[in-house]
Amino acid sequence: MKIDTRRDFLKISLASGFALAVQPVAASTIQTDSEGLLAGEIRIGDMPAYRAQPAGASTALPTVIVIQEIFGVHEHIQDLCRRLAKQGYLAIAPELYYRQGDPRTYTDTNELVKNLVSQVPDAQVMSDLDQVAQWAASHGGDANRLAVTGFCWGGRITWLYAAHNPKLKAGVAWYGRLIGQASANTPKQPIDVARELKAAVLGLYAGQDKGISLESVEQMKAALKQQRQPFGMSVYESATHGFNADYRPSYHEAAARDAWESMLKWFRQFGV
């Protein structure tokens, strides 16, 4: 499915629920309520996004941009925004595929990657994230306390954005790919921009990840040592890829809880 016109992509909305490609959801799925929050869909220009923040707090909020997995801004990503809002953050998850299509309509992950995810240019994503940061700064967010976190596809983007935006204070990348072949849409990988980081980044990885080798994690660590920004790389030995995705069988509760606390500590450490 491709959406090519402005009239069409405006039809995408962030309804509650999960991507079809990951049905049925697991019994371990976490549901965070909206009590005490202002939460729901917003528009940033034409781009749909989910926003959550403490109710009644309208100025100088520390801001976290939450970057989706390959499955889009479905219920799990929205829930993560609410969890961050409960910690006092303005959390915004933009639907970064909205020009190319709706990831929640795909029933097959391979088809989703081939027909949609691979069609999204990194340059477009960087520009859209800049737009989100600008929107946040003019809608209650503190431009001097900006962080980003992303999961899987969003983990890779987190590294790239940390090398792109000089206003970013901190990033946390959850099991994002570090190396790979260049393409027209993805000309550089995180390891290629490791020496260009403009913010402190923490990488969270899984020892049993079949798609991201521990060798690549070590290669990234070596590259990061050649630059000046603080960084961290944590590996959860018994966890697999997607260990924070509580709605999927990959969920590893102990790793997810520890990594979440590590993320919050990382943000606080660098003033977000």
C-alpha positions in Angstrom: 0.0 0.0 0.0 1.3 3.4 -1.0 -0.1 6.8 -0.2 1.2 9.4 -2.7 -1.0 12.5 -2.4 -1.6 15.1 0.3 -5.3 14.3 0.2 -4.7 10.6 0.8 -2.1 10.8 3.5 -4.2 13.1 5.6 -6.6 10.2 6.0 -4.2 8.4 8.3 -5.2 8.7 12.0 -3.7 7.1 15.1 -6.5 5.0 16.2 -6.0 2.9 19.3 -5.0 -0.8 18.8 -2.0 -2.7 17.5 -0.5 -3.3 14.1 -2.1 -6.2 12.2 1.3 -7.7 11.6 1.7 -8.4 15.4 -1.7 -9.8 16.2 -2.6 -11.4 18.5 -1.0 -9.3 21.3 0.5 -11.1 24.3 -1.1 -11.3 27.7 1.9 -9.4 29.2 0.8 -6.2 27.4 1.0 -3.1 29.6 -1.8 -0.6 29.6 -1.0 2.9 31.0 -4.0 5.1 31.7 -4.3 8.7 30.9 -5.3 9.9 34.4 -3.6 13.2 35.1 -2.4 13.5 31.5 -3.3 15.5 28.4 -3.0 12.7 25.8 -4.1 12.0 22.3 -3.5 12.6 18.6 -2.2 15.9 17.3 -1.2 17.2 13.9 2.2 18.7 13.2 1.5 20.3 9.9 0.2 17.3 7.9 2.0 14.8 10.1 -0.1 12.7 12.6 1.5 12.3 16.0 0.6 11.1 19.5 1.3 13.5 22.3 1.2 12.9 26.1 2.1 15.3 28.9 1.1 16.1 32.4 -2.3 17.8 32.6 -2.1 21.5 33.5 1.6 21.7 32.7 1.9 24.0 29.7 5.4 25.5 29.8 9.0 24.5 30.0 8.4 20.7 29.9 11.4 18.4 29.2 10.6 16.8 25.9 11.2 13.3 24.5 10.6 12.5 20.9 9.6 8.8 20.7 10.4 7.1 17.5 8.3 4.2 16.4 9.2 0.6 15.6 8.6 -0.6 12.0 4.9 -1.1 13.0 4.2 2.6 13.3 2.6 4.6 16.2 0.3 1.9 17.4 -0.9 1.3 20.9 2.4 0.2 22.4 4.2 3.4 21.2 1.3 5.5 22.5 1.6 3.7 25.8 5.3 4.5 26.1 4.4 8.2 25.6 2.0 8.0 28.5 4.6 6.3 30.7 7.0 9.1 29.9 4.3 11.7 30.6 3.7 10.2 34.0 7.4 11.0 34.7 6.8 14.6 33.8 7.8 14.7 30.1 6.1 16.1 27.1 6.4 12.9 24.9 5.6 13.0 21.2 5.6 10.1 18.8 5.3 11.2 15.1 4.0 8.9 12.4 7.1 9.0 10.3 5.8 6.9 7.4 2.7 9.0 6.8 3.7 10.0 3.3 4.4 6.4 2.2 1.5 4.6 3.8 -0.1 3.1 7.0 2.0 0.4 8.6 -0.9 -0.8 10.7 -2.8 -2.1 7.6 -0.1 -4.7 6.8 -0.6 -8.3 8.0 2.9 -9.5 6.9 6.1 -8.1 8.3 8.2 -8.8 5.3 5.7 -7.1 3.0 5.7 -4.1 5.4 9.4 -3.8 5.3 9.7 -4.2 1.5 6.7 -2.0 0.4 6.7 0.7 3.1 9.6 0.9 5.5 12.3 0.7 2.9 10.6 3.5 0.9 11.1 6.1 3.7 14.2 8.2 3.2 16.4 9.0 6.2 16.7 12.6 5.0 12.9 12.9 5.2 12.9 11.5 8.7 15.5 13.9 9.9 13.5 16.8 8.6 10.3 15.5 10.1 12.0 15.1 13.5 13.2 18.7 13.3 9.7 19.7 12.7 8.5 17.8 15.8 11.2 19.4 17.9 10.2 22.9 16.7 6.5 22.1 17.4 7.3 21.0 20.9 9.3 24.1 21.6 6.4 26.3 20.7 3.8 24.1 22.5 5.0 23.9 26.1 8.3 22.0 25.6 11.7 23.3 26.8 13.9 23.6 23.7 17.0 23.3 25.9 15.8 20.0 27.4 15.2 17.8 24.3 15.8 14.0 24.1 15.0 11.2 21.7 14.4 7.5 22.1 13.5 4.9 19.6 12.9 1.2 19.2 14.1 -1.2 16.5 13.8 0.9 13.3 13.5 3.9 15.7 16.7 2.8 17.5 18.7 3.2 14.3 17.0 6.6 13.7 17.9 7.7 17.2 21.6 7.3 16.5 21.3 9.2 13.2 19.3 12.0 14.8 21.9 12.4 17.5 24.4 13.1 14.8 22.0 15.5 13.1 20.5 17.9 15.7 22.9 20.0 17.7 20.1 21.0 20.1 19.6 17.5 21.3 20.8 16.7 24.8 20.4 13.0 25.1 19.3 9.9 23.1 18.5 6.3 24.0 18.5 3.7 21.2 16.7 0.5 21.8 18.1 -2.4 19.7 18.6 -0.3 16.6 20.6 -1.7 13.7 24.2 -0.3 13.7 25.7 -1.5 10.4 24.4 -2.4 7.0 24.4 -1.8 3.2 24.0 1.8 2.0 21.0 2.6 -0.3 19.5 5.7 -1.8 17.1 6.0 1.1 19.5 4.9 3.8 23.0 6.2 2.7 24.5 6.0 6.2 24.3 3.7 9.2 24.9 4.6 12.8 28.5 3.4 12.7 29.1 5.8 9.8 28.1 8.8 11.9 29.4 7.6 15.3 32.1 10.3 15.3 29.6 13.0 14.6 27.3 12.7 17.6 26.1 15.9 19.0 24.4 14.4 22.1 25.0 11.7 24.7 23.6 8.4 23.5 22.9 5.2 25.4 22.5 2.0 23.3 20.4 -0.8 24.7 21.0 -4.2 23.0 20.1 -7.9 23.4 22.6 -10.7 23.7 20.3 -13.1 21.8 19.4 -10.8 19.0 19.5 -12.7 15.8 19.5 -9.6 13.6 22.0 -7.4 15.5 25.3 -9.2 16.2 27.3 -8.6 19.3 30.2 -8.0 16.9 28.5 -5.0 15.5 27.8 -3.7 19.0 31.6 -4.0 19.7 32.4 -2.3 16.4 30.1 0.6 17.4 31.7 0.9 20.8 35.1 1.2 19.2 33.9 3.9 16.8 32.2 5.8 19.7 35.5 6.0 21.5 36.8 8.2 18.7 34.5 11.0 19.6 33.9 13.4 22.5 30.2 12.8 23.4 29.4 10.6 26.4 28.0 7.3 25.4 26.9 4.0 26.9 26.3 0.5 25.5 24.3 -2.0 27.6 23.8 -5.6 26.5 21.1 -7.8 28.2 22.6 -11.2 27.7 19.4 -13.3 28.0 17.1 -11.0 26.1 16.2 -11.1 22.4 15.4 -8.3 19.9 12.3 -6.4 20.9 12.7 -7.1 24.6 10.8 -4.0 25.6 7.8 -4.9 23.4 5.5 -6.1 26.1 2.8 -7.0 23.5 5.0 -9.5 21.8 6.5 -12.9 22.8 10.0 -11.2 22.7 9.2 -9.3 25.9 11.8 -9.8 28.6 10.4 -8.2 31.8 13.6 -8.0 33.8 15.6 -6.5 30.9 12.8 -4.1 29.9 12.4 -2.8 33.5 16.1 -2.3 34.0 16.5 -0.6 30.5 13.6 1.7 31.2 15.1 2.9 34.4 18.5 3.3 32.7 16.8 5.4 30.1 15.2 7.7 32.7 18.5 8.0 34.6 20.3 8.8 31.3 17.9 11.6 30.5 18.3 13.1 34.0 22.0 12.8 33.9 22.1 15.0 30.8 19.6 17.6 32.0 16.4 16.3 30.3 
